[in-house]
Amino acid sequence: MRLPPLPEGFDAVFVGDNDTADLLARAHRDFRSEASAARDALGGGAIALCLYNGRDVAHVGWIATSLAARRSLDRLEYEIRFDRGEAWAGAVYTVPRFRGRGLLTYSALRRFAYLRDAGFSLCRSAVETNNGASNRVQMRFEPRIYAIAHLFRLFGWRRWTERPPRPGELP
């Protein structure tokens, strides 16, 4: 799939550390205020793709190329083998007034290109089954869905299970 043009009036910036985010916040609203874990994520090595409309944050999508970077944003139990050229993408958020403009598709393709250019051969992520918008975008990329997972939490106790998808179960 080819990278579509960014809609008119939008800018895209990759941010890989808090110093860069501080500089960016001089000309734009600070995207770290949209996500409570953003400062720690950048400190842990995660990279954000920020889409702006003028000064306003429109969309933020994250990638991680190490376990520490991923754990700052995602604590799900599925395996990512960073040492074998795999990466993680997720923790995506589009500000409601900017939804429906193709920002998620643009962000996903741009983040995948970034990872490919950095030498990563595979990108793993998880999408909640009830997240229709995200699932529609993900299905455009013809992903290999290797598991349906369930996370059960009760008073600090967690149980993660995975199973292969059944025929007809996928979106």
Phi, psi and omega in degrees: 000134181277150179289118178288160176292149175290134181305151180307134177090000181252149175233150179238136181218130170274136181233121185247000178198167183290331177297316177296319178297322177298317178295318180296326182292347176289328183253346183225166171294145184286112182297339181294341177286344179278340183222120185298332183269001188299314182298313178294322180298313178297320177295333180270000177105001177288158181236131179255139167257116181254131174249128182242148169242102188065233177275345189276140172288127178253325187200144173224131175228144188245153170225155178220140179241013176211160180297317180300317179295317180295315183299336179289343182238335188217121181250016178292157192270358183290150188276138170229124183263083181300326181289351179247021176084018176263151179226175180237144173224141179169203180050050184267139178216131173245128177301132187311319183289350179253005181289155178082014181247009178083013183292323180294317178298312179302312182299314181298312181296321180293319178292321177297319178296319178301313181294317178301314180295335178274000175097010179271134186262345184212143178234127180251149176201170176231141179230131177296140184296336181267009179265083186302313183298313181294319179296319178300316180294313182300321183294337176296336182269004180049060183288158171268109179269112186261347181200153165253126185243157176226134176243122178247126179236139178207112177050050178085350178271138181232141174224123180248130175228149177228149174211155177296149178292147177271153177304134178082358184273339186278154180295000000 
